[in-house]
Amino acid sequence: MTYLYHYHRLTAASEARCQDRSMRMRSAKPLGAENMAEQEPALDSTYHSDLTVGQYCNLLDLALLALSRRTTDALFPAVALQIRNALNFDVVTLGIYDSSTGNMRLDTWRAGDAKKTSESIPVHSCASGWAWKSQRSVLVQLLDTESTSPVFLSALCQLGVRTYYVFPLTTSRHKLGAIGFGSLHIIPKTNTTLESLRRGAAIVAQFLDTSSTDWPVALTDSVQTASGITSRPEQALRDFDPSDQATRDEAFREIVGNSAPLQELLRQVKTVAGTDAGVLLQGETGTGKELVARAIHRLSPRADHKFVSVNCTAIPTDLLESELFGHEKGAFTGAINRRVGRLELADGGTLLLDEVGDLPSVIQPKLLRVLQDKEFERLGSNRTVKVDVRLIAATNQKLLGRIAEGRFREDLFYRLNVFPIYVPTLRERKSDIPALVGYFVARYAKEAKKSITTIPGEAMSALVNWSWPGNIRELQNLVQRCVILTSSTVLSVPIDELIMDTKPSLGRMSLEGKRELILQALKEASGVIGGASGAASRLGMKRTTLYSTMKKLKISAAEVHN
């Protein structure tokens, strides 16, 4: 068998000890490095192994187990006992990617118990899925004290697991899944322990790849690299430890996902952050524009100074000027004290003007002066105040349209629009939804002091396929409600609400969002408005309502064909 090939260099004396199961070998302490040269243990062709002869014998025993078993149900109870006796790991998990459901089929065995627990879990909601998808080991040495552990690890705590190490099951032909080893004790991450487990995982991977197993999976995800047996594991795989999540740029700690649109957004953020250029963030409501602004601030040379945010629609027009520029005592009725404005508070740092499209016209010239000359006067004062502020503006409106309507100054727009960044909608980054759901479940479950370990596959599918007109804010609010309603370890999701009305609602969307959605429906319907397959039916609207909406949004037939 393939998984025995790399152990042929064991010496005759070592093989004899392994085959005879010598009591002397079983009771002896592992040989030191100085004795390994005398025994001539097996060495990998590419590096000097840290394993002792006794540890190689344990791996040989595991390979012999794989030879004698034909199914996972027969093999893994024996594997669990073998791993417990050899390395003090009490729980073995096997996660295999099921292409028919898009989930991980996860089985768990406890040493000494022939029965297993089985469940189907979304890829992004379990450690096995992470290991399989990223081809990285997941190493958690202190599970019960890991405050930043993802939600999918909390189920292991209920089994008493304290250390949990997961390794991809990968051969030269396929990426199959992942195997996890859990211990009720704390097992340090030593090189020998990790190498033993990695090589054990490689043996299991070859067993699954070459045997006729009972797993209903399509093994079509070919890879170019060979199994972990044939190359130094530390170099072939990068480990993932939840406690090391901060190694991702700290500036992006609140931004979750890995989709292509999000990665492009983060690339632009990194590009402009080190400059003092003005940034205009554009995107629908609820997409996370303020989080992007904070990331720019954290990556900038101004990170040690304040980040100040002002929502131009949340403050009445009469008070907004005072809020921005400050006022002197007696400047107006009720001004009983001198007040420092947000611009002065942000001196040396960053000021975010959210919903800048609604900035009153009387304030726009004063803001333009701040951008040009970095100075202004407080209300009721003729003394000029100098400030050094980086301005970031955000809007969900088309400012060029506001300019055409005479509601926004063109010169102010060009000052703000030095470096425009588009923040994608959640519809454009659906692959990030599972990670976002897991993030919010972990956050709100911790606040509610609940243990939620499973997100049903059907629920995750419904969440991914929903249109999310309110974007991430809508998803966040729904997950919070689900956590509140959940009374078990399985997240309770109102699937009927998501399936019952799968057609997107235009009522809560911005004008630009409505326009894009209608154009998309018209293109899918080849320009046909009425009928069972027309755009109106796709949008869940009456034909006459769609006509009037198109007229209001100035959508022409030529635009649809283009």
N, C-alpha and C positions, 0 to 999 in steps of 0.2 A: 504493500500500500504506500501511497505517496507520503503519508504523514509519518512513516517510519524511516524514510530514506536518509534524513539528515542526522540520524543517530548511529550510522554504521561505523563511525570511527571510535566508538567505545572499545577499549581494550578487551582482550579475552578474559582477563581477570575480573574486570568490572562487569562484563556481561554474565559471567558465571555467578557473581554475587547477586546480580539482579534476577537471573533466572531461578536460582535456588532459593530465593527469599531468605538469605542467610540471617539468622537471628543476630549475629554479630554486627552485620551491616545495619540492621534495623535499629539496634540499641546504641550504635556508635554515634558520637558527636560528628557534625559535618566537618570534613577535612579542611584544614586551613589552606591558604594560598601556597604556603611553602610545600605542602604535601601533594598539591594538585599536579605539579610537574612530574613527581615520581609515579603517580597513578596514570598519567597521560590521558586525562579525560577528553571527552569530545569537545572540539573547538569549532566554532562557526568559521566558515571560510573567509569571512570578512572582518572579524574582530575577535578579541580575546574575551571569552565569556567569564562572568563572575560566578557561575553555577558550580557547585561541588558535584562529585560523582553521585552522592546520595540524592541530590536534587534531579540529576539526569535520570536516575533510576525511577524516581517518582513520575517523571514525564514518560518514561518507557512503560510504566504500569498503566498510565492513562491511555497511551496508544494501544496497548493490548486490550484494554477495556473497549475501546472503540472498535477494535477488530472483532470482538466477540458479541457485540450488540448490533442489531439491525435497525432499531428505531430510537428516536429520542426518548420515548417513554421508558424504554428498557435501559438506555445508556445513562440518563442524567441522574436518577436516584443513586446509581453507583458512583457517578462523578462527584456528586455532593459529598458522599462518604469519603471518597479518596481525597478530595480537596480539604475536608475537615481534618483528616488524619495527618496530611502532609503539611498544610499551611495554616490550619486553624481558622478556616472560613466555613461558616455554618449554612449559608444560603447561596444558591446558584440560580441566576435568572437567565433565560434565553429569550431574546427578542428577535423575531424574524420579520422582515418586511413582507407584507401581504399585498401584492399588486392588485388584487381584486377589490380591496377596500381602501387601499392607500394608507392603511394603519400598520402599526407594529403589533404582531401577535406575541404577547408576553406571557411566558410560563415561568412559574417560580417553584423551586424545590427546596425543602429544608432537609438537611442531613438526617438520615434515619427515618424519614417519612416518604413512603412510596408515592403518596398522593401529591398532586400539584395544584396550584391555583392558576387559572388562565383568564386572560382578558385581552380585549382589543383596544389599543390606545393610539390616539393620533401621534404621528411621528414627533411633533414638536413638544409633546406633553410627557415624554418619558426619557430617561437617561439613555436607554438603548437606542431610541430614535435619534437622539443627538449624536451618539457615537457612530451609528450607521451613516447618518447623513453627512457628518463632517469628517468622518474617518479619523477621529481623534479619540483617545482614551479619556474617560471621565473618572477622575480620581478624587475621592472624598475621604480623607483620613479621619475626620472628626465630624460625623454626620449629625450627632445630637446637639452639637454646639455651633453648627454652621448657620448663622443668622441669615445669610444671603442665599441659602439653598433654594433652587427652583422648587415649585410646588410638587413636581413629580417625584421628588426624593422623600417627601414627608411620609409616604406610605411605608417605606422601609423602617422608619423610626418606630412604627407601631409593631413591627416584628422584633424590635430590640436591636436592630442592626446599628452598629456604631461606625464601622468602616465599610466603604462600598467602592469597589474598583470595577469599571466597565471597559471592555475592549472590543473593537470592531471585529467581526468575523468576516475576513476578507481572504480570498484566494487569488491566484493568477487569472482566474476567469470571472469571478463574481464578487459583488459586495452583497453578502447574505443577510447580515443583521449584526447583533452584538451579544456578548455574553458578560454577565455581571457576577462578581463574587462579593458576598456580604459576610461580615464577621460580627459576632456579638461582642467582640473585644476590639480594642484599638490596635490596628496592625500598621506599623510605620511604613512609609513609602521608601523602602530600601531598594537598591538596584536589583538585588537577587530576588526579592519577592516579586517585583514588577516584571522582571525577565521571566521568572517561572510562570507567572499568570499569562503573560503574553504568548509564550510558547505553548502553554496549555490551550489558549484560545485558538492558536494556529492549528493545533491537532483537531480540535472540534470543528473548525472551519473546513478542513479537508474531509472530515467524516461527513458533514452535511453536504458538501459539494460532490462527493463521489458515491455516496450511498443513496439508496432508494428510501427517502425519508417520508414521514407522514405529514409533511408540511405542504399546504395548498398554496404554494408561491410560484411565481414565474421568475426564474433566475435569469434575468436578461440584462442586468446592469453590469456590463463588463468593465473591468479596470485593467490598467496597463502594468501596475506594480505587482510584484509577487507577494506571496504570503509572508507574514511577519517572521517566519522561521528563517528565511534566507537572507534577511538584511537586518542590520542593527536596529532594534525596535525604537530606541530613543531617537534615532535620526529619521526613521520612516514615519513616525506618528508623533504629533504634538499633543500633549495631554491637556484636557480641559478640567479645571478645578473651579467649582462655583465660587470659592473664596478668592479666585484670581480674576473675577469678572471686571474688576477695576482696571485691568491691564488694557481693556479697550479704552479709547480716549475718554478721559474723565469728563470732558466737555459734552460727550454724547450719552451720558449715563441714563438720561430720561428718554432717549430716542431709541425705540425698540424696532428691530427688523433688519433684514439683509437683502431686500429686493433690489433690483437694478435701479428703479427710480429713486429709492431712498439713498442708495450708494452714490448716485450722481449728485443728489442734493448735498450729501455730506462732503463730497469732493469740492463742490463750489464753496461750501462754508469754510473749509480749510484753506482754499485759495484766497478768499477775501479777508479772512479773519485778521491776518497779520498787518493789514493796511488800515488807514483811517478813512477809507472811501465810504460814502453813504451807501446803504443797502436798502432796496425796496423788496420786501417779501410779499409775494402775490399768491393767492390760493383761496379755496373755499373756506367757509367758516368751519372750525373744528378740526383743521388739519394739523395744528400744532405749530403755528407760526411763532408764537412767543417762545416755545422751547428752542426753535431754531435760532431766534435772536439771542437767547441766553447762551447757546452753544458758541455763537460768534463772539460774544463777550468773553467767555471763559478761555477761548483760544487766542484772544487779542492781548497786546501789551497792557491793556487797561484792566485786565482781570483782577488786579488787586484793589481796584476802586469799585464804586457802586454801580449796580445795574438798576435803573429806575424805569418803570413802565407807566404809561398813561393811556387810558382808553378814551378816545375822543368822543365816543357816543355815550359813555357812561356818566359823563359830567355835564351838567347844564351849561349852555353857551355862556351865560352871564358869569359863571364861576370858572370856566375853563381857562380864561386868560390869566386870572389870578393864580390858578393852580399851576400853570406853566411858568409864569414869569415872577410870581410873588407880588406882594403889595406892602406899602408903608401904612403905618397907623393913621387912620382917618382918611384913607384913600377913597373910601365909599362907606355908605351906611352899614354898620356892623363890623367894620374893620377896626377893632379895638386894640389890635396888636400888629406889630410888623410880622410879616410872614415870608419865609424863604420859599421860592418856587421850586418845581421839580428840576428845572434846568440847572439851578445852582446846586441842588442836592446831587445831581449827576456829574458835577464838575470833575474832570479827570477820568470819568467813566463813560457809561453808555446810557443813552435815553432811547427807549422804544416808544414810538407813537403808533399805537394800535388803532385800526380803523381810521387811518389818516384821510381817507376819502371823504369823511364827514367833518373834517376840520372846518370850523366857521370861517367865512371869507374875511372877516375883520381881523382874524389872528394870523392869517397866512402871510401878510407882508412882514410882520414882526418875526415870524419863524424864518422867513427867507433871509432877513438881516442877520439872524443868529448863524445861519449856515454860511453866509458870505463873510461876515465881519467878526463872528464869535463874540457879539456883544448885544446888550439890550438894556432897557430900563424897567424897573419895577413899576407897578401901578402906583401913581401918586408921588413919583420921584423923578427928578431930572438928572440923577447921577447914573452914569453908565457903568454897568457891571460886565466884566470880562469873564468869559467861561471857555473851557476847553472840553467840549462834549462831542462824542461820536453819536450821530443820529441814525437810528434804524427805523424805518417806517414799514408798516404792514397794512394790507388792505385785502378785502375780498371783492372789491369793485374794479372795474376797468376805468382807470383814471383818465385815459384819453377821452372816454365818453363824457366824463365829468367836465373835462376841459371844453369839449364841444358845447356842452350845456351852459358854460359860463360859471360853473360852480367851483372850479379849481384852477389856480394860477398855473399857466404853462411854464413860467420860469421856475416856480417852486417844484414842479414835477421833474424837470430836468436836473435840478439840484438833488432831489431824492433818488432819482433813477440812475445813479452812477453805476451801480452793480445790481441789476434785477435778479432775483432768485424765485423760481416757481416752486411752491411746496405742493407735492402731488396729493391727490385725493386718495382715500382708502380704497376706492374702486380700482385705482391704478396700481396698487401694491397689495393685492389680495393675498399673496404668498406670505405677507407679514402678519396676517390676522391670527394664525395659531400662536405665534410668539407673543403677540399683544394680549391675547386672551389669557395665556399662561401668566404673563406679567401682572395683569390686573387681578386675576384670581389670587395669586400669591399675595399681592398687596392688600386686598380687601379681606382675604381670609385671615391674614395676620392681625389686621385691625379688629376683626370680629372674634378673634381667638377661636377660629374654627380650623379643622383639619380637612381640607378638600384635596383629594389625591387623584381624582379621575375626572376627565372631561369626556363624556360619551362621544364616540365617533360620529353618530348621527347629528348630535348637537353641533359639533365642530363643523361638519359639512354645511349645516344650515347657516351658521355664522359666516362662513367663508362665502357662501353664495348670496347673502343679503346685499342689497345695493348700498347701504349706509349713506343716505343723503346727508346725515349729520356728521359723517366721517368719524375720526377717532373719539371725539367727545361723545358721540352717540354710543359707540361701542363701549367706552369706559362706563357710561351710566348704566347700560344694560347689564354688563358684567357685575357691577356693584349690586344691582337689584337681584341678580341671580345668586350671588353669595349670601345676601340677606335671606333669601327664600330657601336656601339649601340647609337641610337638617341632617345630612349624612355625609359620607366622604365623596359622593358623586355629585358633581355640579348640576344643579337643577336649572335647565334652560327652557324657556317657553317656546319650544320649537314650532308650535302651531301658529304663533304670532309671526314668525319669520317665514313660514311656508305659505300661510294663508294669503299673504299679500306680498308675493315676490316681485310684483311690478313696482318700480320706484315711484315714490310720491314726489310730485313737483312742488307741492305746497310749501315745504320748508327749505327749498333750495334757493340759492342766489340766482339772479337773472342769467348770469353767465353759465351756471350749472344747468339751469333749465334749457338754455339754448343748446348746449353741448349734448344733453340727453335727447332732446327732440331730433337734432341732426343725426345722431347715432341711430335712433329708431327709424328715421326716414331712409337712411342709407341701407339699413338691414331689410327694409320693406321695399327696396328699389324705387322709392319715391311715392309708393302707394299709401294713401292716408286711410281710406275706409276698408271694410272687409275684414274677414276673420284673421288674415295675416298682415293687415295693414299696420301703419305706425300707431294709429289711435288705439287699436287693440293691444299692441305691444306695451303701450304706456298706461293702459287701463283707463283711457279717457274716451269721452264721446267725440265723434268725428267733428261736430260743430265746435266743441270746446277747443280741440286741437287747432282748428282753422283760426279761431280768434286769438289763441295764444301765439301762433306763428305770425299773425299779423302784428300783434303787439311787440313781438321780439324782432320783427322785420326779417323773417326767414323767407328767402325766395326759393323758387324751384331751381334756378341756376346754381344757387349755393349748394343745394342738395346733390345735384349731379356732379359738381366739382369735388 
